[in-house]
């Protein structure tokens, strides 16, 4: 991954969708029946380490970009912390 966490803070909708595809993530939105407080939920698996799958990252946001940027920031933090090399 070449993006740094600061790069993900200003994702466009296209960049958010591309990043989710790249890491195998999913994006969900709460149903309209929940009222005006609809939220976006980005779900991604953190980078694997030594053959073990990483933890699940679930990030909420008021927009798809916000939810995805939050997930990306967490993903990049784990990436750096684990020292995963690709």
SEBALO-97348 format. One record per residue (C-alpha): residue number from 1; x, y, z. Coordinates in steps of 0.2 Angstrom, whole numbers. Example, Ala and Ser with C-alpha at 12.3 -4.5 7.8 and 13.67 -1.06 7.14 Angstrom:
% residues 2
+-----+-------+-------+-------+
|  nr |  east | north |    up |
+-----+-------+-------+-------+
|   1 |    62 |   -22 |    39 |
|   2 |    68 |    -5 |    36 |
+-----+-------+-------+-------+
% end
This chain:
% residues 86
+-----+-------+-------+-------+
|  nr |  east | north |    up |
+-----+-------+-------+-------+
|   1 |     0 |     0 |     0 |
|   2 |     7 |    17 |    -5 |
|   3 |    -5 |    28 |     3 |
|   4 |    -1 |    35 |    20 |
|   5 |   -15 |    38 |    33 |
|   6 |   -15 |    57 |    29 |
|   7 |   -18 |    53 |    11 |
|   8 |   -34 |    43 |    16 |
|   9 |   -41 |    58 |    26 |
|  10 |   -47 |    66 |     9 |
|  11 |   -53 |    51 |    -1 |
|  12 |   -65 |    54 |   -15 |
|  13 |   -79 |    42 |   -17 |
|  14 |   -69 |    34 |   -32 |
|  15 |   -54 |    32 |   -21 |
|  16 |   -63 |    25 |    -7 |
|  17 |   -71 |    12 |   -18 |
|  18 |   -55 |     8 |   -26 |
|  19 |   -46 |     5 |    -9 |
|  20 |   -60 |    -6 |    -3 |
|  21 |   -58 |   -17 |   -18 |
|  22 |   -39 |   -17 |   -16 |
|  23 |   -40 |   -24 |     2 |
|  24 |   -56 |   -35 |    -1 |
|  25 |   -66 |   -24 |    10 |
|  26 |   -85 |   -21 |    10 |
|  27 |   -96 |    -6 |    13 |
|  28 |  -113 |    -6 |    20 |
|  29 |  -126 |     8 |    24 |
|  30 |  -139 |     7 |    38 |
|  31 |  -157 |     5 |    32 |
|  32 |  -169 |    21 |    30 |
|  33 |  -180 |    14 |    44 |
|  34 |  -167 |    19 |    56 |
|  35 |  -172 |    37 |    53 |
|  36 |  -161 |    52 |    48 |
|  37 |  -146 |    45 |    57 |
|  38 |  -141 |    33 |    43 |
|  39 |  -123 |    28 |    44 |
|  40 |  -110 |    20 |    33 |
|  41 |  -100 |     5 |    39 |
|  42 |   -83 |     0 |    31 |
|  43 |   -78 |   -18 |    35 |
|  44 |   -60 |   -24 |    31 |
|  45 |   -48 |   -37 |    37 |
|  46 |   -32 |   -30 |    43 |
|  47 |   -16 |   -36 |    35 |
|  48 |   -11 |   -55 |    38 |
|  49 |     4 |   -59 |    48 |
|  50 |    14 |   -75 |    46 |
|  51 |    -1 |   -84 |    38 |
|  52 |   -13 |   -79 |    51 |
|  53 |   -27 |   -67 |    46 |
|  54 |   -28 |   -50 |    54 |
|  55 |   -42 |   -43 |    65 |
|  56 |   -58 |   -37 |    57 |
|  57 |   -59 |   -18 |    56 |
|  58 |   -76 |   -10 |    57 |
|  59 |   -77 |     8 |    54 |
|  60 |   -92 |    20 |    55 |
|  61 |   -95 |    36 |    46 |
|  62 |  -108 |    49 |    40 |
|  63 |  -102 |    46 |    22 |
|  64 |   -94 |    32 |    13 |
|  65 |   -78 |    42 |    12 |
|  66 |   -78 |    45 |    30 |
|  67 |   -81 |    27 |    35 |
|  68 |   -68 |    21 |    22 |
|  69 |   -55 |    34 |    27 |
|  70 |   -57 |    28 |    46 |
|  71 |   -55 |    10 |    41 |
|  72 |   -40 |    14 |    30 |
|  73 |   -32 |    24 |    44 |
|  74 |   -34 |     9 |    56 |
|  75 |   -28 |    -3 |    42 |
|  76 |   -12 |     8 |    40 |
|  77 |    -9 |     9 |    58 |
|  78 |    -9 |   -10 |    60 |
|  79 |     2 |   -12 |    44 |
|  80 |    15 |    -1 |    52 |
|  81 |    14 |    -9 |    69 |
|  82 |    16 |   -26 |    62 |
|  83 |    30 |   -22 |    50 |
|  84 |    21 |   -32 |    36 |
|  85 |    32 |   -31 |    20 |
|  86 |    24 |   -34 |     3 |
+-----+-------+-------+-------+
% end
